[in-house]
Amino acid sequence: MILPFVSNVHKYIKDIKLSLMSLMLFILLGGSLVQADIVISGIQAIDLDTLPGGSTSTAHDINDAGNIVGSSDTLSGETHAFFLPSGGMMNDITTLPGGDNSHALGINDLNQVVGRSNHLNLITGDLVNHGFIWEGGVIRDLGAFPPQDDINSSSTATAINNSGLISGSVDLAGVVWDLYGTPNYPPFPPSVRVTDPGPFAPATTSDINETGQAVGTLVTFITGFRWQAGVLESLGQLNPALDCDAYGISDLGEVVGRCLLGPPLHNHAVFWPDPDTVQDIDTLGGENSEARDINNDRIIVGSSETATGETVAFVWHADFGMQSLGTLGGANSKAFGINADGQIVGESETTSGQVHATLWSVTYATSVLIDIKPGNHQNPINPRSKGKLTVAILTTDEFDANTVDTSTIRFGPDAAQPVWYRLKDVDHDGDWDLVLKIKTQETGIVCGDTEAMLNAQTLDGDQITGKDGIRTVGCKNK
């Protein structure tokens, strides 16, 4: 049996087209082929901990450098926004003047952070939420709707792109601040208070991409929208759907969120490849799910109920469907953001039941073909054999086996390395395949195993992984 293989999603997301000769060989060998452009070969959940003295935290966004923002409680019991540089220590962003609560919700590649913080309104004496921007250790108020001091008008900032456009809301109106341009929708800096956002009202604005497209939800009709430069497009709804919310957008203009279905009432995560097309991406076996973010490789993250009632973070792509990201040892988790490299952030319960900010390091790969024991469709392996096993990595129209870094090849449960390799056209299609010899007893294959997996990298550093079916022989029952 011949099954597909895998390499890095960021460079290779395309359809695998088998050559005619490879397909003929597959048919002749009587195998069953499962095609997948992208697969997940590994998921590692990393506990990001909390600010000093805290017990609870969550991560909301991650930029392409791997820098993370979110919020955490502190030793004093307050909740503060944080900035966590990749490989560094969690920094307290603190709050706006007089406040005791803040949340960092978005970060761009310039390490400009936006979110919301309460602050003391000196006229009313109340604590009121305002959107903020933080950079270089300085937090600034984005203001709210005038006369904010008399009516406690509030605001929040949800995302920022590399051009300085900030999505958010002021009271019940969706807004986009322009950090660098002519401040007219609404004015910026904070010393110039915002004007009526007009066509967005009433709405919430959740995310903004590098082309200046913002997404959110129209409150009046409870339907998702995509907006750019004053032009608002409503997003299609599932049929039957009662309402939809839009939460995340890629630079391609593709949107994710959730739609309320019923009866009975339940939410499903959805994907809008364009405003008129909506796709239900289902759940992890439970009733409810929601999608929170999407990157330019169309990898979507969010959370879903399971068949047993837990809520678990998921990653989704058209090639591998919805897969659980797991937890930090507890029952529940949620994913909120993903960057260009497929790193995912959110929150997860630990074994002790605390909720901690979480980074999921996911290894993706592109599918290629291998063949264990070329020429023998049953692939018999005697785990006790002191001989060598032949494994071939096949060249296809989509993959050149000559690009494999042989020093990175690992095969079987015990990650055996090849002791010999050479190029040879084993499937007789006119292309050079990579043929390996591996000591059988070093593979870790045991009696009863039905498949074996190989992992490696290409010379460009792209991950590949895959499996082929086997039949163990020479195994006597005790």
N, C-alpha and C positions, 0 to 999 in steps of 0.2 A: 504494500500500500504506500502511496506517495502522498504526503501532506505538505501544505505550504509552510513557508518560513517568514522571517520578519526582519526589518531594519528601522532606522530613526524616522519618526513621524514628521519632524520639522522640515526635512528635505524631501521625503518621498511619501506623498499621498496621491496615489494614482491607481488605476485599475490594472490588475495583472492579466496579461493576455498570453496564454500559453501558445507556444509555437505548434504548428501542425504535427511535427514529428514527436514532440513531447506528449501531446495529447494522444497520439496513436500508441505510443509506448505505454502510457497509463492504461488505455483500454485493453491492450494486450496483456498487461500484467494483472488485470482484474481488480485493481485497487479502487478505492473510493476517494474522491478528491474534495476537499473542503477549501474554498478559496477565501482569502481575507487579505486585503491590502495592509491593514494595520491590526496588530494584536498587542495585548499588554503582556509583557513578560515578567514584570515585577512591580509591586506596590509596597512602599515603605511609609508608614505613618510615623511622623516625628513630632514629639511633644515640644512645643515652643515655650512652655512654662508660663509664668506671669511676671508682672512687675514685682519688685521686692515686697514681701509680706502679703501678697495677694493669694487668692485661692481659685479665682475664676477668670478666664480670659477668652477672647475670640479673635480670629484673624479675618479681616474683610477683603483685603486686596493684596496683590503681589505684582511688582513690575518686572520687566524683562531682565533686570539685573539680579532678581531674587530677593529684593528688599520688600519687607512685609509691614503692613499697618493693620491696626485693630484697636481693641480696648481691653483693659484689665482692671480688676479692682486692686486697691492698694492696701497698705498696712492700716491706714486710717479708716478704711471702709468705703472711700470714694471710688468712683470708676473714672479712669483716665485713659485718653487715647495714647497709643504707643507707636513708635517707629522702630522696626527691628531690621538693621542692615544684615545682608546675607553673611552668615558665619559670625555675626557680632552679638552684642548685648542689647536687650530691650531698653529703649529710651522712652522716658516719660515726656509726652508732649504737654502735659498739664492741661489747664483750662483757660478760657477767657477770664478777664478780671472779675473776681467775686464769685466765680462758679465753683461747683464741686463735682461736675459730671461732664465727660467729653467722650466722643467716639470718633476714631479715624476711619473713614469709609472708602477713600480712594487715594491712589498714588500714581504719578506718571514716571517716566524714565528720567526726569530731572530731579527726582526725589522731592517734588512738591506734593504735599499731603493736604487733603481736604476732609471735612467732616462736620460735626456739630458739637457745640459746647453750650452749656447754660452760662449765663452771666447775670450779674446783679443790675437790674434796672433801677437807677437812682431816683427816678421820679415816682414809680409805683412801689418800689421796695420789693419787687418780685424777682425770682429767678426765671429767666426767659432763654429759650434755645435760639442760638444764632449759628449760621454756617461760618466756618473758619477756613483759612488757608495757613499752612505751616511750612516754612522752609528755613534752613540754616539756623534752626533753634528758635525762630521767632514765630509766634502765633498772631494772626490778624483776623479781625472781625469782618465778615462779608456784609453785615448789615441786614436790614429787613425792610418791610413796607412802611413808608411814612404815613402818619406820625407814630413810629414804633414806640416812642417813649410813653405815649399816652395810652395805647391800646395793647401793649405787650405783644406786638407783632413778632412772629418767630420765623426762622428760616433754617434750612439745612443744605449742605453741599454733599453730593453723593459720589461724584467722579470728576477727574480732571484729565485732559489730554495733553500732549506735548506742546500744543500751540497755546495753552493757557485758557482754553474754554472749559468752564466748570458747569456741570449740570446740578440741579437741585430744585428746591421749592421755597417759596415765600408764602407763608400762611397756606392757602389752598391753591396757589398758582405755581405751575412749573416754570422754572426760569433757566436761563443760561447766562452766566457771567463771562465777560471777556477780560482776561487778566491783562492783556497787552494792547488790544485794539481800541478803536473809538468806543467809549463806554456809553452805549445807547440801548442795550437790551440785556439786562438792565445796567445802569451805570456802575462802574468800578473805577477807582478803589472804594473801600468802605466809607471813606469820608464823604462820598457822594452817594446818597441813599438811593435805593432802587426805585424805579418807576413802575407803573402798572404793567405787568407782563402780558396783559391783553389776551392774545389768541391762545395762550396755554391754559388760562383759567377756566374752570378749576381742574387742576391736574397735579400729579406727582411726576417728577423726572428722575429716572434712576441711573442712567449711564450715558456716556458720550464717547464716540470713537474718534480716530485721528482725522477723519474727513469732516468732523463737525456735526455728524448726525447724532441726535439725542433721542432716547426712548423713555417711555414711561406709561402712565395710565391716566386716561381721561376720567375724572371722578364722576361726572354727570352720567356718562353712559357705561362706565366701568369697562372700558375697552382699551387695549394697548394702542400706542401710537409711535410713529417714527417722525421726527421733526428735523428740518435743516433750513436755516436762513429764512424763517418765517413761513415755510411750507410744511403743513402738517398732513401726514398720511395715517389713516386708521388701518390697523392690522386686522386681517381676516380672523374669524372665529371658527372653532370646531362646530360641527353640526351633530347633535344639538349642543350648544354651549350657552350658558347664562351670562358669563362675563369672562374677560381675559385681562391679565396684567403682564406688562413687558418689563423685564428686569435688566437684561444685558444685551450688548450689541458688539459685533466684531467690526474690524475695519472694512470688511466686505459689505457691511450693511445688513448682515444677517442677525436676527433677533431671537432671543429665548425668553421664556416666562412660564406662565401657567394659565390654564383655562378651567373654569368651574363647569362641571358637567352634572347631569342629573336628569330625572331622579334615579336612585338616591344621590344626594349632593356629594361630590368628590372632586378634587383638583387633580389634573394631570399636567406634567411637564410638557411644554410644546416648543417647537422650533419653527420660526418663520424664515425660510430662505429668501423670500421676498414678501412685500406687504399683503399680496393677495393669496399666498399659499401658506397653509399652516399644517404642521405635522405633529401628531400625538406620539411622543416617545415613550409613553407607557410608564410602568412602575417596576419596582423590584419585587412584585408579588403582592403588595398591599393595595389599599384603595387610593392613596394620595401621593402626589409627587409635585415638585416644582424645579424648574431650571433657573439658575442664577447667573451664569456667565458662559461665554463662548469665546474661543480664540480663532485666529485666522485659518487654522487647520480644521475647523468645524468640530472641534472637541468641546463638548458641553458638560458642565458640572452643575450639581444641585443636590437635592436630597429627596428621598423616597421612603415611604413606609414599606416594610417587608411583610411577608405572609404571616409572621409571628408577632407583628405589632410594633416592632422597633422602627425608628426613623434613622436612616443611614445615608451618608454621603455617597453620591454616585458619580461616575464618569461615563459619558456616552459618545459614541461615534457610529456612523452608519455602518461601518465595517464590523464592529464587534458588539454593537448594541449597548444596553445599559449594564454596567458592572459596578458592584459595590466596592467602595474604597476602604471599607472596614473602619475600625475605631482604634483608640488607644488602650483597648482592653475592656472598656465599658460597653453599654448596650447601644448607645445612640451617637450619631455624628451628623454634621451638615457641612456642605462645601459652598463657598460663596464666590471664590475668584480663581481664575486660571491665567497664566501668562503665556507668552509665545512658545516657550519650551515645554509646555504641558505641566508645569509645576502648579499644584492646587493648594489652596488654603481654605480654612474654615475652623470648625470647632469639633471637639470630640470628648466624650466621657472617658475618664481614666478608669483603671481597675478599682479605684477607691470611690468612684462616683462623682468626682469633680469634673467640671467642664474646662478644658484647656484649649487655647489656640493651637492649631494643628497644621503642619505642612505635609502634604502627601507627595513624595517623590515617586513618580511613575515612569517606568521604562517602556517605551513604545518601540515598535519595529515594523518593517515592511516585509511582506510575504515573499519568500522564495521557495524553491523546491529542494528536498534532499531525497536520497534513496539509500536505505540501509541494505547491505548485501545486494548490490545491483545484479539484475538477472534472475533473482529469486524472489517471487512475489510473496512468499510466505514469511520471509525474513526470520528464519529459525536462529535462535541464539542459545547456546549452552552456557549459562552463567559460570559453570565450573571450568570452562575451557581455559587452557593456558596459552591459547593461540591469540591471533589478532583478528579484529573485526573490520570489515571494509565498509566505509560510509562515503557516499558521494554527494557533494553539493552541486546541483545542476545549474547550468547556464540556461537562461530563458531569454525571451525578447525583452524582459523587464529587468533582468539581473545578470551581471557578469561574475561568475564564480571566481575569476582571476583577481577580483577586487577584494577578496577576503584576506584579512590579516591573519595568517596561519598561527601566529604566536598567541592569539586570543581565543582560539578554538577550544571549547570545553564540551565534552559529550557525556551523557548519562547522569544518574543521580550523584555520582562522586566526582563529576567534572573532570573526566580523564582527558589528557592532552594527546594529540596524535604523535606517533613515533615515526611516521613516514607519510609523505604526501607527494602527489605529482598531478599534472594536468593530463586529462585523457577524455576522449569523447565516448563516455560510457553508454549514452542513450542514442548514439548514432544519428544525431541531428545536425552534424557539421560544426558544432560549437564545443569548445574546450570546457570540460567539467573539472572540478577539484575533487580528487580521490584521496581518501585518508585511510591510514591503518592505525587502529587503536587497540591496545591490549584489553581483551575482554574482561579480565578480572579487575581491571582498574576502573571500569565504567560504573560499577555499583549496581548493575542490573541484577535482579534476583528472580527466582522462580515465581511465576505468576504475573510478572510485569507484561503489559500489553502494548506499551509504547515507550519510546526513548526520545529524549530531547537534546538538541545541540544549541549552544550559545556561542556567539562570536561577535567580532566587529569587522567592519570594512576598513580599508586603508584610510578612509576619510573619518573614521571614528564612529560610524553609524552602527547601532546595535542590530544584530540579527539573532533570531531565535526561532526554533521550530521543532517539529516532532514527526516521527514516522512509526507506523505500527510494527510490532514484533511478536514472535511466538517463541516462548522459552521451551527448550527441550532438555532432555537429560535430567529431569527433575523427578525423583521418585518420592512417593508419599512415605512419611515415617510410619 
